[in-house]
């Protein structure tokens, strides 16, 4: 079956968001343009890693160009997006592999999120080879979301994504594990259940 690529070049909107209550949230990347919306599910750690890497890559672009690239140092307030995800949120696929790149000619950040695929292999070497073949297969690979962003859009995405990740349950002041609404069994209190 041919690979399905959800291409947004550029998107009207590209955001990270959640559905559900803290502690039971499902994280999504959502791209939209001209009435077309694509939502892909991923883990909280993937959202955090993506946001951090985007900021790092943009900082490197600024450093290497001597500040001449159209990349703001911080997310501009005029492109900030605090609106909820566009409803209905329908998962196209669950993200397995993500990639980032900077297109120096077009001055754009490229974000790719590829569907999770289970591979069978006898050894780590065979698994690595199978993963590489899958990633390079433009014709028959798994579904992929590909988004091209300006520097300002990428900074705004990274800021919102980190805000979404940090909006979960507050940490316990003693052990830093998330506090549950029902209470918290803190390992630093020898299992004593603290109320919130």
N, C-alpha and C positions, 0 to 999 in steps of 0.2 A: 504494500500500500504506500502511495507517495506521502512524503512528509508534509504535514500541515504546518505552515508558518503563519502566525498571527503578526503581521507587520504593521507598525505604527511609526510613520516617518513624516512629520513629527506627530505625536499625540496631542489632542486638545487637553488631555488630562492623563497623568500617570502617577498613581499613589499606592501606598501600602495602607491597609486597613484591616479591621477585624470584624468578626461576627460572633456574638456570644458574650457571656459575662466573664470578667477577670477570673482566671484559673481554669476556664473552659473555653477560651477563645480559639477561633480558627483564623489564621492569618492569610491574607490574600494580597497579591499584586493585581492592580486593575488598571488597564489602559483603555482609553476611549477616544473616539473621534467621529464626528458626523453621524451620531446615532448608533455607532457600532461599539460594543463593549466586550472586552475579554477579561475574565477573572481567572487567575490561577492560584491554587492553594500552596502554601509552604509552611515551614516551621518558623517559630519565633526566632530561633538562632540564625536561620537563613536570612531573615529580614534584617536583623542586627548586623550580620556580617556584610550583607550587600550595602547597607547604608554606610558603614565604616569604610569599606573598600572604595565606594564612590567618592567619599570625601578625600581619602588618601590619594586616589588617582587624580582628582581635580587639583589637589595641592601640588602634586608632582608636575602636572601640566603647567600650572602657573610658574613653578620654579624653573622648569626647563625652557619656558618661553620668555623668561625674564619679566613676567607680568603682562605680556602682550596678548595672551589668549583671552577671548571673551568669556572669562570665568570669574564670577564674583568671589570674594574671599569668604563671604557668608551668604546664606540664603536671602535673596531680596524679599522685602515685605510685600511687594506688589504681586509676586507670583505664589505667595503662601496659599495653601489649600487646606482648610480645616473641615471641609464638608465630609459627610459620611460617604461610604462607598455607594455607587449607583446601584439601585435595586432594580430587578432582582439580582442577587449575587449567585451566578451559576458557574460552578467550577468546571473549567475546560479540561484541566489535568492537574496533578500534583507535581510540583517542581522537584527534580532530582539534582540536575547540574545547572549552575549559573556561570556566566562569563561576562566580563567587562572589557571594553576597549575604548580608545580615544581615536577618532578619525581626525587627523590633523588637517587634512585638506578641507573637509566640510566643517571643522570645528564642532564636532558632535560627540557625545558620549553614547556608546552602543551598549545596551543591556540585553542579554539573552538569558532566557529561562527555559530549560529543556525538561520535558516530562521525565519522571522517574521510570526507569526501566530495570527489570531484574535480569541479570546475566548469570548464566551457569558457566563455571570454569573450574578446571582441576587444580590450578595453581594461581598464585598471585600474579605471576607473569602473564599467564593466559587471560586472566581477568583484566589486567592493564591493557593488553592488546585488543581485547574485545571492546573495552570502553573507548579506546582511541578510534577504532574502526567505526563505532557507532557515532561518535562525535563528528567525524569527518564525512559521514554519509549524508550529503545534502539532499539526495533524492529519496532515500527510503528510511531516514532516521525517525526518531520519535517526534511528536508535536513540539513546537517551539514558539515562544513569545519573543519577538525581537522589537525593541523600542530604541529610537534614536532621539536623544534629548540635547537641548542647548545646555551650556554650562549653568545658566540660571535655573533651568528646569531640574537639572541633576542635583544642584545644591538644595533646592526646595524639596525634592523627593527625599533626599538623605535626611534632612531635618525632620520632616514629618514622620518618616519611617522610625527614626530613633525615638521621637515623641510617642508614637504608637506602642513601641516595644516597652518603653518606660512607664506607660499608663496602666500597667497591670497591678497586681496585688502589691501592697507595700511590703518591704522587707522587715523581718524581725530585727529589733535593735541589738539582740545578743548574738544570733547565729547567721543573720542575713538571708535565711531561707524565706520564701514567701509566706505571708500570714494568710490563713484561710478564714473566710467569714465565720465558720463554725468553731474556730479556735486553732491553736497551733501547738504541736508537740515539739518543744524546743530541745534539741540534744544538749544544749548548754545548761538546761535546767533538769537534767536527768529524767526527761520524759514528762515533766509536769506540764499539763495542758493550760496554756495561757489564753485568756479571753482577749478579744480584739479591743 
